[in-house]
Amino acid sequence: MLDIAIIGAGLSGLSLADRLLDDNRHIAVFEARNRYGGRILSRSVISGSTASAFAVDLGPTWVWPGHQPRIAALAERLGLAFFRQWDSGHSLYQIDARSAPTRYIDTQTHDSARRIKGGCHQLIAGLLQRLPDSILHPQHRLLQLADRDSYIDLAFDTGNGQVSFRAKQVVLALPPRLVAENITFEPALAPKLIRAMQDIPTWMAGHAKATLVYPEAFWRRQGYSGNALQPYPGAVLAEIYDACSERGDYAALFGFFGLPAFTRELYRDNLEALIVQQMARLFGAAAANPLQVLVQDWSAEPFTATEQDRTPPTDHPRYGHPWLQLDHWQDKLYFCGTETAEAEGGYLEGALEASDRVFTALTL
C-alpha cells in the first residue's frame, strides 16, 4: 500500500513528490498523459545557420523571480539560469485591420519578467532527475476514488485496461474542473464542493499559442522589439513577443491567439497560413518564410480543458477557494495545483505555493 498517491505530474505534483521523497514517504505519481509537465510544454526546434536545436515554450513563458521566491529558490536548487525578455526597439500597436500599426517604446511591460534558459520545461526535467522512475506512472488516467476508512482505493484507465492501487492519502494535483468532471467519488463529494470546483476556471485552458521559427531575428535588425498588440476582433494573434534564445542566436516569435476556441477549430487547417500572413503584414517580407510554425491549442487538450474552459475568463480569476485548502475524507484527500493557491494562483509560483501547503499538511 502507498503512503501517498499524487495525481498529476505537473509542476505542483512533481515538486510535492520531490519533497515527500526527502521525507521518506512511500509515494507514487500518476499522470494521464504520456509526458510530464502538465501545462508546461517546451519543444526543440531548428533555427539558424548551425541547424542546431533550441527550446521554445508552448505553455508558460515567463517567471518573475524578483517577487516569486519559490520559483527563484527551485531554479537555484536545480541549477537553472534566467534571462531577460527582449524588449529593445519599437513595439507595435494596431487598433484595427485597416489602420497601419503605431510604433512605440515599451520598457515596462516585461521589466521584471524573466525566461528560463532552455525553456520552462527545465523545471520539470530537473525535478524528474531527482525522482526514481519506479514511482512515476504515465498514461494512468484516474477514474474513481473510493474511501475505505483507513485507505483509499484508486481505479485507473491505462489504455490497456484498468488497474487499481491503494493509498493511505491521495493528493489531486489537477485543475479543479477536471476533478469535478472526470473523477467519480465514493461516497460522493458534497454537491456544493463539486459546484465550487466547476466554477473555478483552469488558467490558460481556453487559450492557444503560436510560435514561428526564423533563420535570424530580422525584427531586431530592423529596430523592432518583436512586441505587437492587435486587440481588435478578427486578429488571429492578439499579442506577439520575441521568443529568441538568451543570446539571440536562435530566432523565434510567439503569440497568443485572439480568435476564440470555436473559431480556431473552424479555421484549423488554415491557421498557419493566416498567422504567417499576419506576421508579414506587421514585419514585412522577411516574416513570410518561417522555418517552422508550431500551434498549441490548450482548449483541445482533454487533460487540461473542459468544455466550460473553452470560453476563458476576461480577468485573472481569484483562486484559492477555502474549501480546497482543507483536507477531506478525514485527512485522506487533498487538493493541490495552481488553481488552489491563495497567492499567485494560475502561475508557476502558485503551483509551488499549493505544493508547499499540502506538504505541510501531510507532514504535520
C-alpha positions as MATLAB code, in Angstrom:
seq = 'MLDIAIIGAGLSGLSLADRLLDDNRHIAVFEARNRYGGRILSRSVISGSTASAFAVDLGPTWVWPGHQPRIAALAERLGLAFFRQWDSGHSLYQIDARSAPTRYIDTQTHDSARRIKGGCHQLIAGLLQRLPDSILHPQHRLLQLADRDSYIDLAFDTGNGQVSFRAKQVVLALPPRLVAENITFEPALAPKLIRAMQDIPTWMAGHAKATLVYPEAFWRRQGYSGNALQPYPGAVLAEIYDACSERGDYAALFGFFGLPAFTRELYRDNLEALIVQQMARLFGAAAANPLQVLVQDWSAEPFTATEQDRTPPTDHPRYGHPWLQLDHWQDKLYFCGTETAEAEGGYLEGALEASDRVFTALTL';
ca = [
       0.000    0.000    0.000;
       1.208    3.517   -0.836;
       1.568    6.166    1.818;
       0.615    8.901   -0.667;
      -0.663    8.825   -4.251;
      -0.167   12.059   -6.210;
      -2.449   12.504   -9.201;
      -0.940   14.824  -11.794;
       2.694   15.209  -12.845;
       2.757   18.938  -13.459;
       4.970   21.320  -11.505;
       2.850   21.117   -8.364;
       2.663   17.318   -8.270;
       6.333   16.727   -9.098;
       7.620   19.312   -6.632;
       5.473   17.746   -3.914;
       6.797   14.291   -4.797;
      10.367   15.574   -4.592;
       9.840   16.904   -1.077;
       7.939   13.841    0.132;
      10.721   11.526   -1.040;
      13.117   13.506    1.130;
      10.695   12.766    3.981;
      10.976    9.008    3.252;
       7.359    8.514    2.238;
       6.291    5.575    0.034;
       4.731    7.525   -2.810;
       3.705    7.245   -6.461;
       2.888    9.870   -9.083;
       0.211    9.130  -11.674;
      -0.169   11.092  -14.915;
      -2.876   10.727  -17.564;
      -0.629   11.965  -20.381;
       2.324   10.133  -21.891;
       4.544   13.062  -20.914;
       5.238   15.005  -17.724;
       4.833   18.708  -17.060;
       1.111   19.381  -17.468;
       0.714   22.859  -18.949;
       4.491   23.323  -19.012;
       5.479   22.328  -22.524;
       8.695   23.162  -24.382;
       9.602   21.964  -27.861;
      13.011   21.698  -29.502;
      13.111   23.451  -32.873;
      15.767   24.096  -35.508;
      16.912   27.628  -36.270;
      19.913   29.477  -37.592;
      22.764   28.517  -39.872;
      24.158   25.952  -37.411;
      20.983   23.853  -37.766;
      21.095   23.033  -34.063;
      18.078   22.965  -31.774;
      16.787   25.295  -29.102;
      13.667   25.178  -26.934;
      10.529   27.277  -27.301;
       7.780   27.409  -24.696;
       4.274   26.491  -25.801;
       2.923   26.790  -22.266;
       4.188   29.245  -19.629;
       6.980   31.522  -20.854;
       7.757   33.995  -18.078;
       8.552   33.917  -14.390;
       9.103   36.861  -12.027;
      11.812   35.686   -9.612;
      12.078   39.121   -8.036;
       8.723   38.629   -6.306;
       8.224   34.870   -6.723;
      10.535   33.389   -4.073;
       9.511   29.763   -4.571;
      10.259   29.695   -8.293;
      13.528   31.532   -7.666;
      14.542   29.016   -4.991;
      13.605   25.991   -7.117;
      15.535   27.305  -10.114;
      18.587   27.861   -7.929;
      18.300   24.365   -6.436;
      18.090   22.856   -9.929;
      20.951   24.966  -11.253;
      18.810   26.851  -13.797;
      19.566   30.294  -15.207;
      17.215   33.186  -16.016;
      17.485   35.762  -18.770;
      15.551   38.939  -19.553;
      12.692   39.079  -22.014;
      13.888   41.027  -25.083;
      12.043   44.364  -25.279;
      14.586   46.637  -27.001;
      13.370   48.590  -30.013;
       9.985   49.709  -31.289;
       6.828   47.842  -30.333;
       3.722   47.889  -32.494;
       0.069   48.581  -31.709;
      -2.701   48.176  -34.276;
      -6.215   49.261  -33.377;
      -7.974   47.678  -36.362;
      -7.212   45.731  -39.533;
      -7.417   48.827  -41.776;
      -5.055   51.054  -39.796;
      -1.280   50.987  -40.009;
       0.433   49.841  -36.807;
       1.610   52.577  -34.449;
       5.191   52.365  -33.193;
       6.021   52.980  -29.536;
       8.748   52.204  -26.991;
       7.828   49.892  -24.112;
      10.385   49.220  -21.407;
       7.941   48.467  -18.579;
       5.718   45.509  -19.538;
       8.409   42.869  -19.072;
      10.743   44.839  -16.822;
      10.799   42.151  -14.100;
       9.871   39.185  -16.324;
      12.463   36.505  -16.907;
      12.666   33.417  -19.075;
      14.397   30.172  -18.159;
      17.403   29.198  -20.230;
      16.443   26.053  -22.135;
      12.712   26.656  -21.624;
      10.337   26.286  -18.686;
      10.419   22.518  -19.095;
      13.867   22.629  -17.478;
      11.951   22.879  -14.194;
      10.235   19.580  -14.961;
      13.396   17.914  -16.287;
      15.290   18.946  -13.173;
      12.643   17.511  -10.848;
      12.411   14.288  -12.856;
      16.151   13.774  -12.458;
      15.599   13.736   -8.710;
      12.729   11.211   -8.821;
      13.177    7.464   -9.373;
      11.436    6.072  -12.442;
       9.781    3.436  -10.275;
       7.403    5.962   -8.680;
       6.274    7.519  -11.990;
       3.225    6.115  -13.769;
       2.401    7.860  -17.066;
      -0.739    7.089  -19.052;
      -2.707    6.385  -15.893;
      -5.999    8.299  -16.035;
      -7.774    8.358  -12.698;
     -11.373    7.157  -12.913;
     -12.516    6.680   -9.333;
     -11.593    7.218   -5.704;
     -13.308    5.168   -3.001;
     -12.965    5.902    0.705;
     -12.323    2.651    2.622;
     -11.973    4.271    6.079;
      -8.258    3.607    6.653;
      -7.217    3.956    2.996;
      -8.445    4.991   -0.452;
      -8.936    2.716   -3.462;
      -7.835    4.262   -6.760;
      -9.001    2.977  -10.161;
      -7.117    3.983  -13.315;
      -7.560    3.534  -17.049;
      -4.200    2.780  -18.694;
      -5.369    2.366  -22.275;
      -4.717   -1.354  -21.879;
      -7.323   -1.964  -19.232;
      -7.991   -0.819  -15.698;
      -5.595   -1.095  -12.760;
      -6.072   -0.278   -9.091;
      -3.905    0.939   -6.212;
      -4.399    1.621   -2.539;
      -3.070    4.643   -0.694;
      -3.385    5.991    2.812;
      -3.669    9.511    1.389;
      -4.350   10.979   -2.068;
      -3.363   14.382   -3.459;
      -5.208   15.673   -6.516;
      -2.679   17.947   -8.237;
      -5.124   18.697  -11.040;
      -7.285   21.640  -12.133;
     -10.462   21.528  -10.003;
     -12.728   21.477  -13.069;
     -11.042   18.331  -14.367;
     -11.527   16.705  -10.984;
     -15.213   17.593  -10.900;
     -15.839   16.496  -14.495;
     -13.784   13.310  -14.757;
     -13.424   11.565  -11.385;
     -16.082    9.572   -9.542;
     -16.015    9.674   -5.747;
     -17.397    7.033   -3.392;
     -19.024    8.348   -1.296;
     -19.871   11.341   -3.474;
     -18.379   14.684   -2.552;
     -20.769   17.349   -1.319;
     -22.698   18.965   -4.209;
     -21.570   22.428   -3.042;
     -17.931   21.364   -3.312;
     -18.450   19.935   -6.801;
     -20.162   23.157   -7.927;
     -17.340   25.231   -6.459;
     -14.779   23.211   -8.426;
     -16.800   23.560  -11.620;
     -16.823   27.341  -11.150;
     -13.021   27.610  -10.999;
     -11.559   28.377  -14.462;
      -8.473   26.408  -15.443;
      -5.841   29.053  -16.091;
      -4.958   29.443  -19.792;
      -7.001   26.343  -20.689;
      -9.094   28.230  -23.228;
      -6.092   29.810  -24.924;
      -3.699   28.851  -27.700;
      -0.160   29.903  -28.600;
       1.708   30.014  -31.878;
       5.482   30.077  -32.342;
       7.240   30.953  -35.596;
      10.886   29.981  -36.004;
      13.109   32.011  -38.364;
      16.697   31.774  -39.677;
      17.512   35.092  -37.963;
      15.894   37.730  -35.748;
      15.301   40.151  -38.621;
      12.965   42.298  -36.487;
      15.795   43.134  -34.112;
      17.979   44.184  -37.028;
      15.126   46.401  -38.237;
      14.825   48.086  -34.833;
      11.733   46.252  -33.562;
      11.319   44.557  -30.207;
       9.057   41.873  -31.641;
       6.230   43.025  -29.370;
       2.959   43.675  -31.183;
      -0.530   44.183  -29.786;
      -3.525   43.716  -32.090;
      -6.575   43.549  -29.807;
      -9.196   44.098  -32.485;
     -11.853   41.470  -33.384;
     -10.657   39.132  -36.122;
      -6.953   39.377  -35.352;
      -5.533   35.862  -35.441;
      -2.864   36.647  -32.849;
      -3.753   39.369  -30.339;
      -0.298   39.603  -28.696;
       3.116   38.826  -30.197;
       6.510   38.720  -28.479;
      10.150   37.872  -29.109;
      10.935   34.213  -28.333;
      14.631   34.107  -29.249;
      17.230   32.221  -27.257;
      19.061   34.082  -24.487;
      21.883   35.244  -26.790;
      19.635   35.924  -29.760;
      21.465   33.399  -31.923;
      18.265   31.343  -32.380;
      15.278   33.285  -33.666;
      11.568   32.947  -32.962;
       8.426   34.971  -32.339;
       5.419   33.727  -30.395;
       1.895   34.961  -29.950;
      -1.344   34.411  -28.073;
      -4.382   33.819  -30.237;
      -7.106   36.431  -30.333;
      -9.504   34.055  -32.061;
     -11.731   32.139  -29.627;
     -11.595   28.357  -29.445;
     -14.606   27.668  -31.673;
     -13.196   29.947  -34.404;
      -9.770   28.330  -34.175;
     -11.468   24.990  -34.706;
     -13.311   26.250  -37.783;
     -10.087   27.529  -39.349;
      -7.853   24.746  -38.035;
      -6.500   23.731  -41.459;
      -5.659   27.332  -42.389;
      -4.342   28.697  -39.098;
      -0.657   28.504  -40.026;
      -1.204   30.384  -43.280;
      -3.278   33.059  -41.522;
      -0.587   33.505  -38.860;
       2.174   33.909  -41.447;
       0.091   36.446  -43.369;
      -0.416   38.469  -40.202;
       3.303   38.410  -39.419;
       4.173   39.541  -42.944;
       1.747   42.478  -42.682;
       3.378   43.511  -39.415;
       7.074   42.926  -40.077;
       7.371   42.749  -43.856;
       8.553   40.146  -46.344;
      11.186   38.679  -44.022;
       8.373   37.326  -41.813;
       6.690   35.481  -44.691;
       9.005   32.458  -44.713;
       9.331   30.908  -41.257;
      11.289   27.697  -40.921;
       8.586   26.244  -38.720;
       5.208   27.176  -37.257;
       4.005   25.482  -34.080;
       0.463   25.830  -32.743;
      -0.501   24.630  -29.283;
      -4.226   24.873  -28.576;
      -4.752   24.150  -24.894;
      -8.538   24.196  -25.279;
      -8.244   20.988  -27.329;
      -6.266   19.174  -24.605;
      -8.639   16.805  -22.751;
      -6.277   16.603  -19.765;
      -6.177   20.408  -19.490;
      -9.515   21.857  -20.555;
     -13.175   21.061  -20.062;
     -15.879   22.306  -22.415;
     -16.524   25.143  -19.974;
     -12.875   26.240  -20.264;
     -13.203   26.881  -23.992;
     -14.540   30.337  -23.069;
     -11.737   31.843  -20.961;
     -12.347   34.411  -18.201;
     -11.925   38.070  -19.129;
      -9.889   38.806  -15.989;
      -7.487   36.845  -13.842;
      -9.696   34.712  -11.556;
      -9.482   34.790   -7.806;
      -8.055   31.397   -6.942;
      -7.531   29.575   -3.648;
     -11.106   28.630   -2.712;
     -11.120   27.968    1.060;
     -12.810   24.565    0.665;
      -9.872   23.397   -1.441;
      -7.452   24.393    1.314;
      -8.955   21.764    3.626;
      -8.409   18.034    3.940;
     -11.331   15.788    3.048;
     -12.300   12.242    3.928;
     -10.784   12.647    7.382;
      -7.263   13.697    6.414;
      -7.021   11.307    3.468;
      -7.810   13.559    0.464;
      -6.140   16.849   -0.510;
      -6.399   19.306   -3.396;
      -3.245   20.754   -4.925;
      -2.337   22.601   -8.144;
      -2.002   26.260   -9.026;
      -5.767   26.927   -9.072;
      -5.886   26.060   -5.358;
      -3.215   28.610   -4.382;
      -4.265   31.647   -2.354;
      -1.481   33.764   -3.869;
      -0.091   33.665   -7.437;
      -2.888   31.292   -8.460;
      -2.596   30.322  -12.119;
       1.144   30.988  -12.225;
       4.059   28.601  -11.729;
       4.636   30.250   -8.350;
       1.079   29.311   -7.388;
       1.759   25.671   -8.271;
       4.675   25.689   -5.841;
       2.683   27.502   -3.159;
      -0.005   24.826   -3.340;
       2.660   22.132   -3.151;
       4.117   23.758   -0.027;
       0.695   23.941    1.627;
      -0.095   20.268    1.010;
       3.396   19.143    2.052;
       2.965   20.946    5.372;
      -0.443   19.326    5.924;
       0.869   15.855    5.088;
       3.884   16.103    7.388;
       2.352   17.683   10.477;
];
